Amino acid sequence: MFGSKYKLYIDGKWVNSNSGQTFSSLNPAKPKQVLGRFQKGNENDVEKAVEAAEKAFDSWSDITAPKRGLILLKVAELLKKNKEKLAKLVTREMGKVIAEARGDVQEAIDMAEYIAGEGRRLFGHTTPSELRNKMCMTIRMPVGIFGLITPWNFPLAVPAWKIFPALICGNTIVFKPSSDTPLCATKMVEILGMAGLPKGVVNLVTGPGGSVGMSIVKHRKIRGISFTGSKFTGETIVKEAGLKKVGLEMGGKNGIIVMDDANLVLASDGVIWGGYGTTGQRCTAASRVIVHEKIKEKFEMMLVQRIKKLRLGDGLKSTTDVGPLVNKAAQEKSMNYVEIGLRDGAKILIGGRIPKMKGFFFEPTLFTNCTIDMRIAQEEIFGPIVSLIPVKDFDEAIDAMNSVEYGLSSAIYTEDIRKAFLAIQHIEAGLTYVNSSTIGSEVHLPFGGVKHTGHAREAGIEGINEFSETKTVYVDYSGRLQKAQIDIT
Ligand code: NAD
């Protein structure tokens, strides 16, 4: 089963790239295990995918949204039927432990069901006109052909967050997944085909970001780009996309504030889950813990005891708490940041090494005595490394939280309702959790960040806004010429 050759999906057919080249997807827990060989697509493949998406657009957007939703319900059924198989695939391809991988599939199922329902609620507004016998309203229109570019860390959920809303709004799609998780993407597209999606509506082109991704970003017939990935790539995309509608979901440097009145057991649960879940490779991972100095030492001891017990291993084993990093470069990056942290004067309480294991593992690491200007407290590491930043009071905690360029997720642990509400008001982030970790989004609520995390909002009704245009409609049934702003009596 492993090592098979997979193809691009263009105009409803599985085809080879005319590049004649392939690349492999590896299991990061067992890097010698090749999961499959994938087409190294190129500009010509993108061209063909755009042609197919263009051909399919009129008939797809002409199907009513509730009927488009019925296909998504079939997708949800197929995802459910294959949930365990898909979860194992997620674990094999990017390393997250099996329980979290099941969550990835479940998020795609939830999204399909939720968005199918939105097909019956693609609301516009009606509002009174300033003139008599005239009606004003807004309706939603598809954008056109959408280019979807996704990362590897939620290999089914992130594509689902983009593909399903784009489809319900009547768009057609050219989809380029991360080259670390092409197999999950291929399975998602297979399921869309099995659910009866007409040919050309979704097209899959695997291959490098610099060529396939960039050809999508620059293509003049593509009207919208929805990108999730690093800030570095997002900045390049924005420069090259021209006048397209562009949605960016980028990195984070998320923090958890732990006040002196917090329930420390609850807070340590939150830090362990937020900091080391998915091996720290979530955009919402808690990589900073801003801790009140009065409880700092006690909290450090509690965390170290918990971290000692975390078991590294293959995510498919039920005994594993923390899986590998996605690839060798990620492992080297974590090691590099440990060295940077030490050089900048932070102290390691536990971890900090590459263990002697076959996969791309890294020890769950806790730094303390960090200051907000240190690079480990500012830059996205995307590994199991958490920096503890001591503060003397609530105001300093909020300043520390807001001291980074990113603004995705945040959390505060406190029993003081006043502080909780002040934190909700003053933290610069797209998400704030009270007495809960930085992760745990639900699909019917909007998700996204502020500052350099980007400005897109996915999921919830805001997710529909990302993938539709609003048209304003005036219907004058007065039977005469009425002039807004001029006929004022
Ligand atoms: P990445 O930026 O390296 O790659 C993301 C996608 O962009 C991949 O498909 C890649 O091939 C493509 N790409 C790369 N260069 C490109 C180019 N020049 N033009 C067009 N496409 C290009 O990110 P990654 O390593 O796959 O993912 C990790 C990053 O994603 C982290 O920064 C993480 O915080 C972020 N992320 C953000 C969210 C969010 O919702 N905010 C969610 C998940 C991940």
Residues whose N, C-alpha, C, O or C-beta is under 5 A from the ligand:
A	BS01	NAD	I149 T150 P151 W152 K176 P177 S178 S179 G207 P208 G209 G210 G213 M214 T228 G229 S230 K231 T233 T236 E249 M250 G251 G252 C283
